[in-house]
Amino acid sequence: MKNIFFPFLFLNAYLAIAQSISPENQIEFVDFKTVNAEVSIYPESAKIDGDVNYSFEVLKSVDSFFVDAEDMSFKEVKVNGKEADFRLAKDKIWIQKKLSPSKENILQLKYSGSPKQTMYFINWDLGNTEEISKQVWTQGQGRYTSHWLPSFDDMREKTIFNLKINFKKDYQVIANGKLESETMLNDSIKQWSFSMQNPMSSYLVAVVAGNYKSKELQSAGGVPISLFYEPKDKNLVEPTYRYSKQIFDFLVDEIGVAFPWQNYKQIPVEDFLYGGMENTGTTIFSESMLTDSIGFKDRNYVNINAHELAHQWFGDLVTETEGKHHWLQEGFATYYALLAEKQIFGEDYYYWKLYETAEQLKKLSDRGEGEALLNPKASSLTFYQKGAWALHILREQLGDEAFKIGIKNYLELYSFKNVSTEDFLKVMENASGQELSQFKKDWLEQSAFKANAALNSLEKSAFIRKYLDVAAVREQSVGTKYNILNGALDFPVNDYVGQEAVMQLQGTTAQEALDLYKKAFETGNIFVRQAIASSMKEIPQPLKSEFEDLLNDDSYLTKEYALMTLWTNFPMDRAKYLSKTRNIQGFYDKNVRMLWLTLNLVTPEYDAGNSQANYAELSGYTHTKYPMEIRQNAFSYLFQIDAFSDQNLKDLMQGTQHYAYRFRDFCRQLLKELLTHEKYLEKFQQLSDSLPKTEQEYLQSQFSK
């Protein structure tokens, strides 16, 4: 009897082990070591083919295991050189193969797919002109790389990725790691081969293809740094990437651990979903961050530059085990980016940014909506800004030396591994000799923001103390607080204190206020003058000439505000203001140009002969060939002057299906508003049959509401 039942019991036990494999625990059974992938990208059809080889170790006996793969078809599946049975789920391929514990195994997958997300094909359906950027780029944030590369949604599964990308020869391909070779496969296709030395989570794998050149730098430690750009943007390279080497060298020194990857690349792409993404050694960021030297003063890439670079240690080298510990990535990157900005822009800037975020967190907390840092569903404000505040407070508590030793020990102990908050706190306790349970309770577990503790920390800054003294008199009359505001505008005026003084003059026409405005104009401080431009809606005649001079400031925000306010206040001088600003484009989203075109169209006495061309330009900016930031700006201005053409409405419908949710939501909200107007309801009904199916279905769903 024993001889009969023993094999049966053994088989049942074996199957019980195999059946226990799940997306949550496969890492306990199978450990993937290396991924060698060859991927062919066909941009015009938005399709891919791939051949991937995985080396892996079997830790416990299995009869099946999986790789995450979203909506793919597979031509060949082999394990250790032999065909293997497999089963497809929507987001996985299950390989049905009995394997005993063993160190060297190979899985080979040949696949094809049409990625619905994560890999984006930009403008390949449009013609070839210099103004159109044709790109392919990926965004695997969190767990989405499996939409184009069979990989691992579990960020605890860290592997070495070596990529070979086949693409059109006339473009540049960029990916993680060192570019080992470029090989022509035929007359039109080239292969770019990249190698990595250390493991990473799959969500950090990245590929970009486009018409790029690069500026090459080297860090103080010898790490190659490549700053990519499209040739049309060559004049924006210096201001966009300003301080890049300084940020890199500062973070290496401040963190105390060498840059953990072979090289570092930064690539701007069109219609990116976020500001930037810290793919390993390969940051992708939004083209909207591109700027010239004037725009740099108002909006620049410095913070995102530093934030994504800091992630190369906090997130890429050491990765959270689960969402509960997300602050270990975003809070750290936010904090170290702020330290880099402090080194560039000064201590006042550092404390001002802390003050701004403290105000936001306090308001959230006062509404009863505060969130604990260890809440896996917390908002970005919590993970990023409250996380940075927690580190600022922790550093003050431990002291600079113990804090920096602890950070260095933490990164070295958990390099290329996954961590929890408890892991981090234990290292910091060991480095400092301090017990951190109260810190954990106050800053990580408590949902309310510790506003009093934050204020005590902020008041260590003399600048913040001065700012708070000025802010404290907001409710007083100008006559009562004249001396305080006057002192705030004394040379050399502080950017933030001066702005606060100006904002307190808003809507006041008393002589004391006019005197203070004149003094504010005379400071020459670009940010104080910008505060005047943004806050003064009615321009007193005695200040007209000073306000007109704002159009000369090196600030696109100031120019935009000043043009609008002057045009409104002085109708007889509109031609003068429009002539002065005729050739100014502004930021990436053409903020000044769009305003100029709109004002031109509603100023019939000026440039009437070119009104048709000016409308064509403004209206044309909604076209799909333009980046979403430009399109959104154009839609907004056309709405203000009620001047949508049929093509604009078709462009708007395309936007309602855009992959970038912020732009998509904007378009859907605008559509909803337009459908409340009878004339546009009729126009959309007439256009419906000419729309693509998905847009037509969405429009029909809105008709029924």
Secondary structure, DSSP 8 states (H G I E B T S, - for coil): -HHHHHHHHHHHHHHHHHHT--TTTGGGTEEEEEEEEEEEEETTTTEEEEEEEEEEEE-S-BS-EEEE-SSEEEEEEEETTEE-EEEEETTEEEEE--B-SEEEEEEEEEEEE--SSSEEEESTTS---TT---EEEE--TTTTGGGTS-B-S-TT-EEEEEEEEEEETTSEEEESSEEEEEEE-SSSEEEEEEE-SS-EEGGG--EEEES-EEEEEE-TT--EEEEEE-GGGGGGHHHHTTTHHHHHHHHHHHH-S---SS-EEEEEETT-SSSEE--TTEEEEEGGG---HHHHTTS-SHHHHHHHHHTTTBTTTEEESSGGGTHHHHHHHHHHHHHHHHHHH-HHHHHHHHHHHHHHHHHHHHTT----TT-TT--HIIIIIIHHHHHHHHHHHH-HHHHHHHHHHHHHHTTTEEE-HHHHHHHHHHHH----HHHIIIIII-SS--HHHHHHHHTTSHHHHHHHHHHTTTTS-HHHHHHHHHHHTSSS--HHHHHHHHHTTTT--SHHHHHHHHHHHHT--HHHHHHHHHH--S--GGGHHHHHGGGGSS-HHHHHHHHHHHHHH-GGGHHHHHHHTTT---STT-HHHHHHHHHHHT-TTSSGGGHHHHHHHHHHTTSTTS-HHHHHHHHHHHHHTT---HHHHHHHHHHTT-SSHHHHHHHHHHHHHHTTSHHHHHHHHHHGGGS-HHHHHHHHHHHT-
